[in-house]
Amino acid sequence: MKILGINALFHDPAAALLVDGHTAAAAAAAASAGPPAPASSRGRASHPARAPGTR
């Protein structure tokens, strides 16, 4: 059995192909997002630790 799983609803799109219960292929957008970010933006958290507006 072949199963294709696609996550395109959130900020980190990804896809995986399972064949007979084993991972045949997997990909995430971050792996092929293009050129690296400028040095000035590196080191910033891309996922904040808490929701906006909370302390």
C-alpha distances in whole Angstrom, upper triangle without the diagonal:
4,7,10,13,16,20,23,25,27,29,26,24,20,17,14,10,8,6,5,8,10,12,12,14,17,20,23,25,28,27,28,31,33,37,38,40,43,45,47,43,42,42,42,39,36,35,39,39,40,40,42,46,45,47
4,7,10,13,17,19,22,24,26,23,20,17,13,11,7,6,5,6,8,9,10,9,11,13,16,19,22,25,24,24,27,30,33,34,36,40,42,43,40,39,39,39,36,33,33,36,36,38,37,40,43,43,45
4,6,10,13,16,18,20,22,20,17,14,10,8,6,5,7,8,9,10,10,10,11,12,14,17,19,22,22,23,25,28,31,32,34,38,39,41,37,36,36,36,33,30,29,32,33,34,34,36,39,39,42
4,7,10,13,15,17,19,17,14,11,7,6,5,6,9,12,11,12,10,10,9,10,12,14,16,19,19,19,21,24,28,29,30,34,36,38,34,33,33,33,30,27,27,30,31,32,31,34,37,37,39
4,7,10,12,14,16,14,11,8,5,5,6,8,11,14,12,13,11,12,10,9,11,12,14,17,17,18,20,23,26,27,28,32,34,35,32,31,31,30,27,24,23,26,27,28,28,30,33,33,36
4,6,9,11,13,11,8,6,4,7,9,11,15,17,16,16,14,14,12,10,10,10,12,15,15,16,17,20,24,25,26,29,31,32,29,28,29,28,25,22,21,24,26,26,26,27,31,31,34
4,6,7,9,8,5,5,6,9,12,14,18,20,18,18,16,17,14,11,10,9,10,13,15,16,16,20,23,23,24,27,29,30,26,26,26,24,22,19,18,21,22,23,22,24,27,28,30
4,6,8,7,5,7,8,12,15,18,21,24,22,22,19,19,17,14,12,10,10,13,15,15,15,18,21,22,22,26,28,28,25,25,26,24,22,18,17,20,22,23,21,23,26,27,30
4,7,8,7,10,12,15,18,20,24,26,24,24,22,22,20,17,15,13,13,15,18,18,17,20,23,24,23,27,29,29,25,25,26,23,21,17,16,19,21,20,19,20,23,24,27
4,6,6,9,12,15,19,21,25,27,25,25,22,23,20,17,15,12,11,13,16,17,15,19,21,21,21,24,26,26,22,22,22,20,17,14,12,15,17,17,16,17,20,21,24
4,6,10,13,16,20,23,26,29,27,26,23,24,20,17,14,11,9,10,14,14,12,16,18,18,17,20,22,22,18,18,19,16,14,11,10,13,16,16,15,16,20,21,23
4,6,10,13,17,20,23,26,24,23,19,20,17,13,11,7,6,7,10,12,11,14,17,16,16,20,22,22,18,18,18,17,14,11,11,14,17,18,17,19,22,23,25
4,7,11,14,17,21,23,22,21,17,18,15,11,9,6,6,8,11,11,11,14,18,18,18,22,24,25,21,21,22,20,18,15,15,18,20,21,21,22,26,26,29
4,7,11,14,17,20,18,17,14,14,11,8,6,4,6,9,10,11,12,15,19,19,20,24,26,27,23,22,23,22,20,17,17,20,22,23,23,25,29,29,31
4,7,10,14,17,15,14,11,11,8,6,5,7,9,12,12,13,14,18,21,22,23,27,29,30,27,26,26,26,24,21,20,24,25,27,26,28,32,32,34
4,7,10,13,12,10,7,8,6,4,6,9,12,14,14,15,17,20,23,24,26,30,31,33,30,28,28,28,26,23,23,26,27,29,29,31,34,34,36
4,7,10,9,8,6,5,5,6,9,12,15,18,16,18,20,23,26,27,29,33,34,36,33,32,32,32,30,27,26,30,31,32,32,35,38,38,40
4,6,6,5,5,5,7,9,12,15,18,21,19,21,23,26,29,30,32,36,37,39,36,34,34,34,32,29,28,32,32,34,34,36,40,39,41
4,5,5,6,6,9,12,15,18,22,24,22,24,26,29,32,33,35,39,40,42,39,37,37,37,35,33,32,35,36,37,37,40,43,43,45
4,6,8,9,13,15,19,21,25,27,25,27,30,32,35,36,38,42,43,45,42,40,40,40,37,35,34,37,37,39,39,42,45,44,46
4,7,9,12,13,17,20,23,25,24,26,28,31,34,34,36,40,41,43,40,37,37,37,34,32,31,34,34,35,36,39,42,41,43
4,6,9,11,15,18,21,23,21,23,26,29,31,32,34,38,38,40,37,35,35,35,33,31,30,33,33,35,36,38,42,41,42
4,6,7,11,14,18,19,17,19,22,25,28,28,30,34,35,37,34,32,32,32,30,27,27,30,31,33,33,36,39,39,40
4,7,11,14,17,19,17,18,22,24,27,28,30,34,35,37,34,32,33,33,31,29,29,32,33,35,35,38,41,41,43
4,7,11,14,15,13,15,18,20,23,24,26,30,31,34,31,29,29,30,28,26,26,29,30,32,33,35,39,39,40
4,7,10,12,11,12,15,18,21,21,23,27,29,30,27,26,26,26,24,22,22,26,27,29,29,31,35,35,36
4,7,9,7,9,11,14,17,18,20,24,25,27,24,23,23,24,22,19,20,23,25,27,27,29,33,33,35
4,6,6,7,9,12,15,16,17,21,23,24,21,20,20,20,18,15,16,20,22,24,24,25,29,30,31
4,5,6,6,9,13,13,14,18,20,22,19,18,19,19,17,14,15,19,22,23,23,24,28,29,31
4,5,5,8,11,10,12,15,17,19,16,14,16,15,15,12,13,17,20,22,22,23,27,28,29
4,6,8,10,11,13,17,18,20,18,16,17,18,17,15,17,21,23,25,26,27,31,31,32
4,6,9,10,13,16,18,21,18,17,19,20,19,17,19,22,25,27,27,28,32,33,34
4,7,8,10,14,16,18,15,15,17,17,17,14,17,20,23,25,25,25,29,30,32
4,7,9,12,15,17,15,15,18,18,19,16,19,23,26,28,28,28,31,33,34
4,7,9,12,14,13,13,16,17,18,17,20,23,26,28,29,28,32,33,34
4,7,9,11,10,9,12,14,15,14,18,20,23,26,26,26,30,31,31
4,6,8,7,7,10,11,13,12,16,18,21,24,24,24,27,28,29
4,5,6,7,11,11,14,14,18,20,23,25,26,25,28,29,29
4,5,5,9,10,14,14,18,19,22,25,26,25,28,29,29
4,6,8,9,13,14,17,18,21,23,24,23,25,26,26
4,6,6,9,10,14,15,18,20,21,20,22,24,24
4,6,9,10,13,15,17,20,21,21,24,24,24
4,6,9,12,12,14,17,19,19,22,22,22
4,6,9,9,12,14,16,16,18,19,19
4,5,6,8,11,13,13,17,17,17
4,6,10,12,13,13,17,17,18
4,6,9,10,11,14,14,16
4,5,7,8,11,11,12
4,7,9,12,10,10
4,6,9,7,8
4,6,6,8
4,6,8
4,7
4
